[in-house]
Amino acid sequence: MKHFLQLTVAFFIGICVCLGFHQWAGLPIVVAASLSGLILSTVRWPSHHKDDVKACCYAGAFVGMCSPSLALTATDIIVISTIGSLFFTALRQHFTGVGGKLGAIAFVAVIIVMSITGRV
């Protein structure tokens, strides 16, 4: 359970940092996501599963690349982080590496929340 909470918090942080760079600092979205991934990968995370935590941060940055027209609320971000962490945990043994997995997890988490809230 502790590991899952760490992943959820990492996902949340990735979303918030990317959104902050893009929406409040005015950086282009790809630069914001790249900078988020770069900065968050250098943080010394207090976890035995540092690679998983860093991967969830970067998956969160993918979510942060969503169009501002979706107008993600704080609740949306929390739910997306939880769903994304669930998928990351469930698919850990099925996808090897991180290429494609993180973007797919971010996409599925966002589409689920947007569908539930009726914005898709």
C-alpha positions as CSV (number, residue, x, y, z in Angstrom):
1,M,0.0,0.0,0.0
2,K,2.9,2.4,0.8
3,H,4.4,1.8,-2.6
4,F,1.0,2.5,-4.3
5,L,0.7,5.8,-2.4
6,Q,4.2,6.8,-3.4
7,L,3.3,6.2,-7.0
8,T,0.1,8.1,-6.7
9,V,1.9,11.1,-5.2
10,A,4.6,10.9,-7.8
11,F,2.0,10.9,-10.6
12,F,0.3,13.9,-8.9
13,I,3.5,15.8,-8.7
14,G,4.3,15.1,-12.3
15,I,1.0,16.5,-13.4
16,C,1.3,19.6,-11.3
17,V,4.9,20.4,-12.2
18,C,4.1,20.1,-16.0
19,L,0.9,22.2,-15.7
20,G,2.8,24.8,-13.7
21,F,5.6,25.1,-16.3
22,H,3.0,25.3,-19.1
23,Q,0.1,27.3,-17.7
24,W,1.8,29.5,-15.2
25,A,5.4,29.9,-16.6
26,G,4.2,30.0,-20.2
27,L,6.6,27.4,-21.5
28,P,5.6,25.4,-24.6
29,I,3.9,22.1,-23.6
30,V,6.6,19.8,-24.9
31,V,9.3,21.9,-23.2
32,A,7.2,21.9,-20.0
33,A,6.8,18.1,-20.0
34,S,10.5,17.5,-20.9
35,L,11.7,19.9,-18.2
36,S,9.3,18.2,-15.7
37,G,10.8,14.8,-16.5
38,L,14.3,16.1,-16.3
39,I,13.9,17.8,-13.0
40,L,11.8,15.1,-11.3
41,S,14.3,12.4,-12.5
42,T,17.1,14.1,-10.6
43,V,15.2,14.2,-7.3
44,R,16.4,11.8,-4.6
45,W,13.1,10.0,-3.9
46,P,12.9,8.3,-0.4
47,S,11.8,4.9,-1.8
48,H,13.2,1.5,-2.5
49,H,11.4,1.7,-5.9
50,K,13.0,4.9,-7.2
51,D,12.6,3.9,-10.9
52,D,8.9,3.3,-10.5
53,V,8.4,6.6,-8.8
54,K,10.4,8.5,-11.5
55,A,8.4,6.7,-14.2
56,C,5.1,7.8,-12.5
57,C,6.4,11.4,-12.3
58,Y,7.0,11.3,-16.1
59,A,3.6,9.7,-16.8
60,G,2.1,12.5,-14.8
61,A,4.0,15.0,-17.0
62,F,2.2,13.3,-20.0
63,V,-1.1,14.1,-18.3
64,G,0.1,17.6,-17.7
65,M,0.3,17.9,-21.5
66,C,-3.5,17.7,-21.8
67,S,-5.2,20.6,-23.5
68,P,-6.0,23.5,-21.2
69,S,-9.6,23.3,-22.7
70,L,-10.1,20.2,-20.6
71,A,-9.9,22.4,-17.5
72,L,-8.6,19.8,-15.1
73,T,-9.8,20.4,-11.6
74,A,-8.0,19.4,-8.4
75,T,-10.3,16.5,-8.0
76,D,-9.6,15.4,-11.6
77,I,-5.9,15.5,-11.0
78,I,-6.2,13.4,-7.8
79,V,-8.5,10.8,-9.5
80,I,-6.3,10.7,-12.6
81,S,-3.2,10.1,-10.4
82,T,-5.0,7.3,-8.6
83,I,-6.2,5.6,-11.8
84,G,-2.8,6.0,-13.4
85,S,-1.0,4.5,-10.5
86,L,-3.4,1.6,-10.5
87,F,-2.7,0.9,-14.2
88,F,1.0,1.4,-13.7
89,T,1.0,-1.2,-10.9
90,A,-1.3,-3.6,-12.7
91,L,0.7,-3.5,-16.0
92,R,4.2,-3.6,-14.5
93,Q,4.7,-7.2,-15.4
94,H,3.0,-6.9,-18.8
95,F,4.9,-4.0,-20.4
96,T,8.7,-4.1,-20.4
97,G,10.6,-0.9,-20.4
98,V,8.9,2.5,-20.4
99,G,8.5,3.3,-24.1
100,G,4.8,3.8,-24.9
101,K,3.6,2.4,-21.5
102,L,3.7,5.8,-19.7
103,G,1.8,7.6,-22.4
104,A,-0.7,4.9,-22.7
105,I,-1.3,4.9,-19.0
106,A,-1.7,8.6,-18.9
107,F,-4.1,8.5,-21.9
108,V,-6.3,5.8,-20.3
109,A,-6.4,7.6,-17.0
110,V,-7.5,10.9,-18.5
111,I,-10.1,9.3,-20.9
112,I,-11.7,7.5,-18.0
113,V,-12.0,10.6,-15.9
114,M,-13.3,12.7,-18.8
115,S,-15.8,10.0,-19.7
116,I,-17.1,9.7,-16.1
117,T,-17.5,13.5,-15.9
118,G,-19.2,13.7,-19.3
119,R,-16.5,15.9,-20.9
120,V,-15.8,13.5,-23.7
